[in-house]
Amino acid sequence: GKYLASGQIAHLGYVADAIIWDISGLWSEGCARPEPTLLHRLSLHKVQVQALAFSMSAMYLATIGGQDDNNLVIWNVADGMAICGSPASHDVATTCTWLNTTEAALVTGGVNQLRVWDFDPEHRKVRPTECTTGKEKRAYNCIAISQDDKAIFAGTDSGDVLKIDTQSKRLLINGPKKRLEKGVKSLVYNCATGQVIAGSGSGQLVTLSDSLERLGCAHVLEGAVTSIALDQPGEFFFAGTAHSNMYLVPADNLGAAELKCTSHHDKINDIAFPKGYASLFATCSASEIRVWHSGTMNELIRIQVPNLECNCIVFPSDGTAILSGWSDGKIRSFGPQSGCLQYVINDAHRLTGVGNSSGGVVPQNGVTSLCPTNDTRKLISGGADGKVRVWAVSKGQQVMLASMQEHKGPISSLVVTEDDSMCVSASADGSCIVWQLTGMMPFVRANALFAANFFKAALYGPNECQLLTCGTDRKITYWDVTTMQAIRILDGSDVAEVNTLAISKSDEPLFVSGGADKKVCVWNYNEGAMHYEGTAHSGAVKKVMVAPDEKTIVSVGSEGAICIWTTPQDVATGA
């Protein structure tokens, strides 16, 4: 339990690293636990590290490259140096496991190949022996070894498990008779009971006997079971799924699986807080909306609409609904406590977007942005068709008041003034338009600005006398609302586009930015200076929000992560 190894997926043609971390400090008692430290960066594999495994006493680490590399390399953990290597198989290798009682042997599996390797560290050699499976040809996904190293259990894409004799390298038996759906994705041997626990691509959990017969009924989890971690006594195990769920399961009662933690398994498109209430927030990703408790990060509500994508969500000022825009061009309203559907606005926007006038492709359809007015009587929507529409909404009826079309590209952001007299729409066509919502001539363009930029976000500054915008030009720009001239231009990022902005409501405001450089930056608004830079996301930051109490900042990313940051107190004072 002292070391942790991680493997990288890099771009085609680049080297993918395996990293060995020292995590011994995580088990120390007390509040001041030391962070994991990077011990060695192992750079030999190309494009991807497919699998890795520590030996019995963690003296050696075995790594396998992806299909562009397909080499087996054994490393010395102490000094991080490669001892020896060999092509892992004639086809793609996918998994590797060391034996339990010796550091001189390991097993690898892949497409149509299962090999036992004899490792000779003294002469720096590793030699393979093919396992004979007769007529059975399989693609192997996972391997488990019995406690005494006499048997090898290999899970396959075909949904069965093969039992191999370690000494003779020959097939003993395969099972179960009723195969697991969508293949066996994870496998573990329970030393306490002598049984095998298998997880399938359809989410099935099955206990198999030593003769590979099913014991009891299968229990189905949400998502493919990608990993199983058994505790030392063999009484409980954690099961992780491809849908970002982690379950605690008793080994003797698979039906009593308890969901311990969960998250989105796809990119997160939007985040929203109820007005003036920081204890809850909602996120949307793919076909689902989730409501979270800010303090405990527990999921409170999950709303799912299958086979669609939710592009945006927002709470009205009174908090009586969750308003959402979907890829089928519909606006759906859900109850914030029950999650039940309240109403649907059909054909709010065209299903397929218009793209960009400059030829760029924006992979969004339907409704792309929503903004309710502060009096909760109207809802403003923007779509991939470039239209901005105003709706009079209530639970009883929803009527379109106006449809305004001057944009030639998808609407990425909408924001309304405090008195509901105007709103600003930012678009990927390189324009931001201020629309009049009240007065003698409502629902017409009041002003506009143009730039060589795909605008990603726009918001009003303090006193609503300035606009703040960001986009693919990597700049954060201050604009005068009256003249629509740029007042100040900041470098939001040196390497990638800036996707999102959020601003505080305090007397000495700060604003937060996030982008494709995976960083969350905190700025002093008046100075235009960046004071803090946060790195936690492994994908592009899609959206940031300052909590209504301004004590925390929440960011979401394309990798599906939700990060909660403590708001720095010295930004507003310029310290």
N, C-alpha and C positions, 0 to 999 in steps of 0.2 A: 503493500500500500504506500510505498514511498514515491514511486515514479508514475507519471502519466505520459503516454505517447499520443501524438496527434498527427494526422496526415493531411496534406494539402491537395486541393484540386486547382491547378494553374491553367493558363491559356495554352493553346496548342503551340508547341515549339519551345515552351519555357520549362525550366526545371521546377519540379514540385518537391517541397521540403517535408521531411518528417522531423518533428520536434520532440525532444524529451524534456519534460518538466519535472521539477522537484516540488511535490505537493505535501511533503511531510509536515509543513507548518499548519496545514488545515486541521490536523488532528490535535493540535495543542489547545489547552484550556485557556479560558480568559477571553477578553474582548479584543485585545491587540494581537490578532492572528496574522502572521506574516503572509504576504501574497505568494502565490506560486512563482517560482523562479525558472527561467529558461536555462537548462543545463547545456544542451547540445542541439545544433541545427544540422540535420543530416541531409546533404544535398547530393543525390545521385540519380533519382528517378525522374523520368520525363512526364510532364503533363499531369499525372495523378498518382497518388499513393493509394492503392486499392485496399490493402489490408496490412495490419501489423499486429504483432503479438510478442509479449515478454516470455522469456524462459522461466523455468520453475523457480529459480532464486533471483530473477530479474538481473542476471549477469549479462544476458544477451537479449537483443531485440531483432526480430525478423520482420522485414518489410517486403511487400510485393507491389510492383508498379502496375499501372493500368494497362489497357490494351495497346497503347503506344509504346510501352516500355517492357512490361511482362517479365521483369527480372526479379529473382529472389535475392535479397541481400541480407546478410547477418552482421550486426553491429555490436561492438563492445560498448556496453552502457557506461562503463567507468570513464573512458576517454573519448567516446563518440566517434571512434574510428571504425571503418568497415573492415571486417575480417575476411570475408569471402563472398562470392556471389555466383549466380548461375541463372540461365533462362529457366523460368518457373515451369513452363509447359510448352507444348507445341501450339496450343490454342490459348485462350485467355484464362488466367488464374484469378480467382476471386476471393479466396479465404486461406488462412493459415492458422495453425494451432500447434503449440509444443506439447510433448508428452508430460505427464504429471510427475514421474519418478526419475527422469533423467534429463540432462541438458544436451544429450548427444543425438537427439532425434526430434523431428517435427513433421507435421503432415500438412500438405497443401492440396487444395481442391480447385477445380475450374471446369471448363467446358470439356466433357468427355475424358477427364483425367483426374485421377486421385493418386497422389504420390506420397510415400514415406521417405524422408530424407535423413541420411546419416551424416551428422555434423562432426568434423574432426578439427577442433580449434588449433591443435598443435601444428598440423600441416596445412591449415587454412584451406580446407577442402569441405565441400558439401556434395554428397552423392545421392541421386534419387533412385528409388525402386518403385516401379509401377504396381498398383494394386490390381489384381485380376478380378474382374466382375463378370466374366463370361459374356452372355448375350446382353446383359444390362448396360445400356449406354445412357449416361446421365450428365446433366450440368449441375455441379455441386455448388451450393450457396453457403453452407455452414457446416462446421465439424465440431463434434464433442468427443472427448476421450473418457473411457471408464477410469475409475480411481486407480485400479491396478495396472493400467495401460495395456490390458489384454485385448480390448475391443475398441474399434473406431466406429463412431456413428456419424454418417454423412447425410445431411438433408439436401434434397434435390429440387430442381425446378419442376419435376414431374409430380411432386406432392407426396413422395414416399421417402423413407429413411433406409439407408443401406448399412448393415452391420458387417464390418471387416475385421478379420483376425489380424492382430498386429504382427504376430510372429510369421505367419505364412503369407500375409498380404492377400488373402483370398476372401471372397464373399461368403459369409455365413448364412445370412438371411436378409430379406427386405420386407418392409411392411410400413404401415398397416394395410390391410386389404382395401379398406375404403380410404382412398388417398385424401390428403389435405388440399383444399381448393387453392389455386393460384400459387402452388409451390410451398416448400418449407423454407422460410426466411431466417429463422433463428432456432437454435438447438442448445440445450444444456443437459448435462448428466447430473442427477441428484445422487450424491454419494450416500446419503443417509438411507435412501429407499432403494437404490439400484434401478431407478426408473429414469426415463428420458422425457423431458418436457420440450414440446415442439410448438413453434408459432408459425402461422401460415400467412400468405399474402392476402387472404381474405379476412384476416383478424382472428382466426380460430386459435385457441389454446387447447392443446391435447396432451394428456399424459400417456406415455407408452411404456409397456413392460420391457424387461430385458430381451424378450423374444419379439418385440415390436408389435404387440397387440394393444389395441386401444383399451384404456382403463377408464370407465365412466364416460360421461358425455363431454363433448367439446363445448367450450364457452367462447362466444364471439365478442371481441373488442372492436372499438371503432378505429379502423385503419389497419394496414398490414403490420404485423408484429415484427419489428426490425431488430429488437434486442431483448435479451432476458438476462437478468443479473440475480443469481441465487445467493442467499445469505449462507454463512458458514454452517449453521446447524441443519440447513436444508428444510426449514419450516416455511419460509416465505421467500418470494422473489418479486423483483420489480420487472414489469414488462413495458417496453416503450414501443410506440406505434408511429407509423408514417404520418399520421394526422396530429402529431405533436401532443399526444396524450401519454401520461405515465401512470400505470396502475400498480397497486400493491396487492399481490395475490397469494393466498395461502396455498402451499404446495399440495395439500390434501383436499382442497375444495376450490377448484378453479372458478366455480360459479359465484364465489364471494369476492370477486375482484372489486377493489375500491379505487376510484379515480383520485389520485393524489395531486396532480397538477396538469395543467393544460395550457395550450397557446394556439395561435394561428399557425397553420402549416403552409400558408401561401403568403405572397406579398400583402402588406396592409396598405389600403388605399387612403383611409381617412381616420380622423379621431375627433371627438367632440365632447365638451363638458356641458352640463346643464348650466344655465346662467346663474352665477352667484353661489354655486354649490360645487365644492372641490372634492367631495368624498367619492363621487362616482364619475366614470367616463366611459364612453362607448367607442368601439373600434369596428371597422368593417374590412373584410378580406374575402375575396372570392365570393362564395355564395352565402356568407354568413355575417351576422352582426352580433357582437358580444358586448355585454355591459360588465364592467369590472369595478371592484371596490379598490379605491386608491391606496388605502392603508395596508390591506392584507393581500392585495392582488388576486383575490378569489374571483372566479367567474360567477356572476349573479344570474344573468339571463343569456340564452343563446337563441337567436332567431335565424332560421335557415330557409332559403328559397332555392331549391335545387336547380342546377344547370344554368344559373345566371351569375353575373358578377355585380357586386355592390360597389359603385364608384365613389359615392359620397354619402355622408350622414350629417345631421345637425339636429339640435334640440331647439324648439321654439322658446321664446322668453319665459312662458309660464310653465315649461317643462312637462306639458301634458301629452307629449308624443315624441317618438323618434322618427324623424323624417329622413327618408333615404332615396337616393337616385340609383337606378339599375341599368344594366347594359341592354335591356329589352325596351328602353325608352319610356319606362313607367316610373312614377313616383309613388312610393308606398309609405304609409304611415302606420306605425306600430305603437301599442301601448307600452309605456316605459316600465311598468311593473309586471304586467302579464305577458308582454311580448306578442299579444294577439294583434292581428291585422285590423286596423281601424277603417282605412279606405285606400283606394288605388286610383291614381290619375292615369288613365290609359292614354297612350300616344302623346305623352308630354313632349317628347322630342323624337326625332327620326332615329330609327334603329341603327343605321349606318352613318358614320360621320363623313364630313366633307374633306378630311385631310387638311393639309396646309396649302396656302396659296403659293408658298415657296417650294412646294414639292415634298416636304418632309412628311413622314408617316407618324401619326399618333395612334397607337393601338388602343383606342377607347371608343366605345359605342354608347348610344343612348344618352342618359342624363349624367353629366360630368360635374356639375356644381349646384349647390343649393344654398340659399340664404333667406331666412324668414325676417320679416320686418319686426321692429321692437314692439309694435302694438299687437302682434300675433295675428293680424287680420289678413295679411298678404304673405305670399311665398314667391320668391324670385328663383327661377331655375335657369341654368345654362346647359346647353347640350353639345354633343359632338358635331351637330349640324350647324353650329355657329349662331344659333338663335338664343336670345334672352327673352324669357317669358315671365309675365306677372300673373299670379293666380290669387283669387279670393278663396280662402280655404276655411272650412269648418267641418265638423264631423258629418253634418248633414249633406253638404254639397260642396263641390269644388268647381269654380268657374274661371276660365281664362279671361283676364281683363285686357291684356295686350301681348303682342308678339313683336319683338324688335329685332330686326336683322340688319346689321351692318358689318358684323364680323365675317371673315372668310375662313376662319379656322375654329377648332374646338375651344369652348370656354373652359379655362382652367381654374378661375377663381372669381367669386362674387363677394362684395362687401357693401353694406348699407350704412348710411350716416345715422347718428343717434336720433335725429328727428324724423327719420324715414322719408326725407324729401328727395334724396338722391342715392344712387348706387353706382358702383364701379365694377365693370367686368374686364377681366384680363384674358387675353386669348393667345393662342399659339400662332396667330397670323401677324404678330408683331405690333398689336395695338391694345391700348386700354381706353375704354370709353366710359364717360360719366353720363348717366341717364337721369333725366328728370322724372320723378315719380309723382309729384303733386303740382299744384298751381294751375294756371290757365291752360297751359299746353303740356299735359303729362305724357309720359312714355315716349319722349323724343330725346335725341342726343343733345346734351348740354355742352359737352367738351370732349376732347380726345387727345391722345398722345400716341406717337408712332416711333418705333425704334427697330433697328436690325437685331431682333431678339424674339425668341419664342417665350413669351411671358408665362411664368409658372404660378406666380402669386402676386397679389396686390392688396394693400391694406392702408387704412388711414392712420396718420400719425396723431400726436396729441393735438387737441383743438380742431382737428379735421381740416387744417390749413395746408397740410402736406400729404403726399402719397408716397408710399414705399413699395418698390417693385423689385422682383428678381426673376431670373430666367437663365437661358442657355448661354448668355454672354458672360456668365460667371460674376456679374456685377450686382451690387445692391444700390439702387438709385433712389434719391429723394427728388420728388417733383413738386413744384408749386401748383396747387389746385386751380388757381385762377388763370395763370398764364400757360400752364402745362409745359413749363421749361424745367430742365434738369438743374437742381440746385447743388447737389453733392453726389458724387459717384464713388462707391467703396468697392474694393476688391473682395467679394464674398468668398471666393475660392481661387486658388492658383491653378487647379488642375481639372475641375469638373463643374458642371452646371449647379446652380443653387435652386432647389426645388420648392422651398417653403419658408415662410416668415410668420412670426407671431410676436405681438407687442404687449407689454404690460399696461395697466391703467393707472399706475401710480403717478405722483407729481413729478418725480424724477424717473422718467420711463427708461426701460431697457427693452431691447428686442432680441429675438432668437432666430437664428437661421440654420438650415440644414440642407444638405445636398448630396450629390453623387460621390463626393469625396469621403462619405461615411462619417462626417464630423458634425457635431452640434456646437454652434458658436454663440456666445452671449456677448452682446454689444451694448455700449452706452449710446442712447439715441442722440443726445445733444452733442456729444463729442464725435460720434461716428467712429469710435475706437472699439476694437475687439478686446475684451478683457479675459474671457475664458474660452477654452476649446475642449470639448469632451469627445473621447473616442471609446465607443462601446459597440457600435453597430458593425456588422460584417457585410452589410449591403447598403445601398443608397438610402439616405434618410428621406422618406416620402412626406412626412408631416410632423410638425412640432406644434405644441400648444402650451401656453402658460396657464397654470391652474387659476381659477377665479380668486383664490386666496393668495396667489402669487408666491406661495412657499415652495412650490415644485414646478418642474417643467417636464412634460411628457413628450417623448419622441417615438415614432414608429418607423420601421424600415422595410425594404423590399425582401429581406430575409425572414420576415415574420416576427421580429423581436419588438417588444415594448420596453422602453427604458425610461425610468423615472429618475430625474435629477433634482438635487436640492438647489434652489435658486440662490446664487451668490448675493450676499447682502451689501457688498462694497462696490457693485457696478454702478448703481444709481448715483452714489456720492462721488464717483470718479477716483476712488482710492486705489 
